[in-house]
């Protein structure tokens, strides 16, 4: 190998070390992000299998799939979990609560408080 070839090879290895890549070129952070599935959760028509958020007394917002979604649902009264497992984040008067749920739960939120759900994370269904 010529001196130029050796220098090119050493430069490539040094760059890989500085950038957090291996000699094979796989960046560990990129590989980890790629291996994590993209969220597949969306708002859907309500059914007995969806996560159903009942708000403002009679309105409903329903979600299905897996992953996390940011929402802004105010005046939440109840959450029906359907066939899902996961958690949601609720806020009231500046305080935040992370509520974990399993399949078949009906979670009633305190009627004295005006709760807002800010995220829903479904981990299994």
Buried (B, 14 or more C-beta within 10 A) or exposed (E): EEEEEEEEEEEEEEEBEEEEBEEEEEBEEEEEEEEEEEEEBEBBEBEEBBBBBBBEEEEBBBBBBBBBBEBEBEEBBBBBBBBBBBBBBBBBEEEEEEBEBEEEBEBEBEEEEEBBBBBBBBEEB
